[in-house]
Amino acid sequence: QVQLVESGGGLVQPGGSLRLSCTASGIIVRFTVMGWYRQAPGKERELVARIGSAGYTDYAEFVKGRFTISRDNAKSTVYLQMNSLKPEDTAVYYCSLGGGDYWGQGTQVTVSA
């Protein structure tokens, strides 16, 4: 059974930083794309960033220069370093494998003064 467990969300002030982690079990992640999506209240889920098996990265325009995605295949973990956070980054952040084949339960990120 494949499981994805996210951690690292929370409340942060504008301009602050958070690091999200997502660890997979029940699957070998080495050859699959890993990504982060987010969903704000009343909005559709949207791609934030993804990283391919060879390390290729792809970012949504609204996070370029502020967020960095990385992966550690030995730990079956994908990370999302989020800097210069803005109130509009507030959302539930979801980890995904295989471009949507598997999803984590989500972790809340709230950016507020």
C-alpha positions in Angstrom: 0.0 0.0 0.0 1.4 3.4 -1.1 1.4 6.1 1.5 2.6 9.7 1.4 3.0 11.6 4.6 3.6 15.3 4.5 4.9 17.5 7.3 6.3 21.0 7.9 3.2 23.1 7.4 2.1 25.8 9.9 1.5 29.5 10.5 4.1 31.9 9.4 4.3 35.7 9.0 4.6 37.3 5.5 8.2 37.1 4.3 8.9 34.1 6.4 10.0 30.6 5.4 8.7 27.0 5.8 10.1 23.7 4.6 7.6 21.0 3.6 8.6 17.3 3.5 6.8 14.3 2.1 8.0 10.8 2.6 6.7 7.9 0.6 6.3 4.2 1.6 5.2 1.2 -0.3 6.7 2.3 -3.6 10.1 2.9 -5.1 10.2 6.6 -6.0 13.5 6.7 -7.9 12.0 6.5 -11.3 8.9 8.7 -10.8 8.1 12.3 -10.8 7.4 13.9 -7.5 5.5 17.1 -7.0 3.7 19.6 -4.8 0.3 21.0 -5.4 -1.9 23.4 -3.4 -5.5 24.2 -2.9 -6.8 27.4 -1.4 -10.4 27.7 -0.2 -12.8 28.0 -3.0 -10.1 27.4 -5.6 -9.0 24.4 -7.7 -5.9 22.4 -6.9 -2.9 23.8 -8.7 0.6 22.7 -9.4 3.3 24.4 -7.4 6.4 22.5 -8.4 7.6 19.1 -9.6 10.8 17.3 -10.0 11.6 14.4 -12.3 13.6 11.3 -11.7 16.7 12.9 -13.2 16.3 16.1 -11.2 14.6 18.2 -13.8 12.4 20.8 -12.1 9.3 22.7 -13.1 7.7 25.6 -11.2 4.5 27.6 -11.4 5.2 31.2 -12.3 3.8 32.4 -9.0 6.5 30.7 -7.0 9.6 31.0 -9.2 12.5 32.5 -7.3 10.8 31.9 -4.0 10.3 28.1 -3.7 12.7 25.3 -4.3 11.8 21.6 -4.8 14.3 18.9 -4.1 14.3 15.1 -3.6 16.3 12.5 -1.7 15.6 9.1 -3.3 17.4 7.2 -0.6 14.9 8.6 1.9 11.9 8.4 -0.5 11.4 12.1 0.3 10.6 15.2 -1.6 11.0 18.7 -0.1 9.6 22.1 -0.8 11.6 25.0 0.6 9.3 28.1 0.7 10.8 31.5 1.2 9.4 35.0 1.0 6.0 33.7 1.8 3.0 35.8 0.9 -0.6 35.7 2.3 -1.8 34.4 -1.1 0.4 31.3 -0.5 -2.1 30.2 2.1 -3.5 26.8 1.1 -3.4 23.1 1.8 -0.3 21.7 0.2 -0.4 18.2 -1.2 2.4 15.9 -2.2 2.0 13.8 -5.3 3.8 10.9 -7.0 3.6 10.1 -10.7 1.8 13.2 -11.7 -1.3 12.5 -9.6 -1.3 8.7 -9.3 -0.9 9.0 -5.5 -1.6 11.9 -3.1 -0.8 12.7 0.5 -3.3 13.9 3.0 -2.2 17.5 2.8 -0.6 20.0 5.2 -1.9 23.4 5.9 0.2 26.5 5.3 -1.1 29.8 6.6 0.7 33.0 5.9 -0.6 35.8 8.1 0.5 38.6 10.3 
